[in-house]
Amino acid sequence: MPPNVPLDSLSLDDVGRALELRSFRLPFAKALEARFEADTSAARARMLVRQNHIGLLVYNLFMVGDFLLVPDIMTISVFLHLAVMTPLMMLVNAVVSREPPPWLRESILAFGIVAGVESILALTLLSHSPLRSSEHLSGVLVILFATMVQRIRFPYVVVACLVSLLLYTVALIPFASQDLPRIAVADAVFGGVVLFSLTGCYTLESELRTSYLLALRDRLRNAELEAISRRDALTGTGNRRALDMLAADLAARALRRRAGDEAPRATAVLLFDIDFFKSFNDANGHLAGDSCLKRVAALVGADVRLGAARVFRFGGEEFLVVLEDTGLTEAIRVGERIRRDVETTAIPRCAMLGAYGGVITLSAGAAAGTLGETVSLADLIADADTALYAAKSEGRNRVRPAPVVEGASAAA
């Protein structure tokens, strides 16, 4: 299986640069090539296995031609077809079906093509039939199968075709003394087939890769629009839509864990409120208020950027942090760190605010529990909201926990 590359690790610029190079370059940059293989290898493996079965059937039907052209070595022909090439192609199919690395997949396909051409040429050289010089013509079908049907990746098929052409030329040398013009024309025709087939193979692969890039560009654009729709425009944190999506995802994962008898995992939430923000906004103006919100959001995000944490703008001046696999004690520790960092950053308020002056501070409520049939993320948020109210009542600029009730939320 080719290594996967996350979609969000690629950018529209990466795809744009690759599209600009489509006119002459086939392979993509490393990350994009890995993504291309991850997206296409499974379907390509299934297609190759089907095509190889068809190709093997047609190849074995060549025995009818062998019976007409080289009947003196029919036993050898049957042995090559059924005892050598058929097991070899079945082995190729077995390897391809397991989705090996691209270099291995394409290499064994190219080897199979060379082996097919070589088997045909071997019969031509071993026979003493007067019609044996026509036996080699079926090699053209093998080349067409490799380039037009299998569409082996271009660098590999070039090697396979050139080796086949070399073998073909060498195999016809013994016939040159008998009928040089005919052999020269046959060699030229085979070379022309190789050239035209490679040209077609290059064009088909280029078009395939261009189509993939266009589709990938659409996916990235859609992903970008989806990400924008889940972000708060001012602070860049998640919005309520993103929170609803996370709540549904957490509930689904909790259900899967229960179905798989996995150990339950705690989820914690922290609900922050900027102390006296309305007074700050009124005294300093909405632009200053917006700047304050962005700075606080950046500080909260910086403090929880590690681990499975999500930050959301929950209200006008409220921020919600969801901490997966986190208990109440750890959540309070994180909340205190955020509260302390905001206070020590010393975002000034306004002297006009009197007792409310000084620097921006946060109050927070923390809650934690195991999500399940009786506890939802909404319940934990309600618990944290109750704890936030307690923090404000006690004087603000502090973190207060909600009581933990086993099997249910405190709010319930």
Number of C-alpha atoms within 10 A of each C-alpha: 12 17 11 13 17 11 13 9 10 16 15 16 10 16 20 13 12 20 18 10 13 16 10 9 11 20 18 20 13 9 15 20 15 18 22 20 18 19 16 13 21 18 11 16 19 15 14 23 20 13 16 20 15 11 20 17 12 13 18 17 12 18 19 12 14 22 15 15 20 24 19 16 18 18 10 16 22 16 13 19 21 14 12 13 19 18 12 15 22 15 13 19 22 12 16 24 18 13 19 16 14 16 10 13 22 21 18 18 25 24 16 20 25 24 19 23 25 19 18 23 24 17 20 24 16 13 19 14 14 9 14 20 21 14 21 22 18 16 22 16 14 23 25 20 18 24 27 15 16 22 21 24 22 21 15 16 27 20 15 25 26 15 18 25 22 13 15 22 17 12 17 20 13 12 14 13 10 10 11 14 11 13 19 16 11 19 19 14 14 21 20 12 18 21 15 14 23 23 13 16 24 23 14 16 18 19 14 11 20 19 13 16 22 14 12 20 20 13 14 18 14 12 14 15 11 12 12 14 14 20 18 17 11 12 19 17 23 24 22 16 14 21 20 14 12 16 17 14 12 18 18 14 14 20 15 12 15 13 9 9 9 10 9 14 14 15 22 27 31 31 30 30 26 23 21 17 21 15 17 23 17 12 16 15 12 13 10 15 19 15 13 22 21 16 16 25 22 16 17 25 19 11 14 19 12 9 9 11 17 20 25 26 25 19 12 11 19 19 23 26 25 26 23 18 17 19 19 22 14 15 25 22 13 20 29 19 16 23 24 15 17 22 17 12 14 12 15 14 23 17 11 12 15 9 7 16 15 15 15 24 26 27 26 33 30 33 32 34 27 23 26 19 11 11 19 20 25 13 20 30 24 21 26 29 24 22 24 27 16 20 21 19 9 12 10 20 21 20 27 25 24 22 17 16 12 10 13 18 25 20 18 11
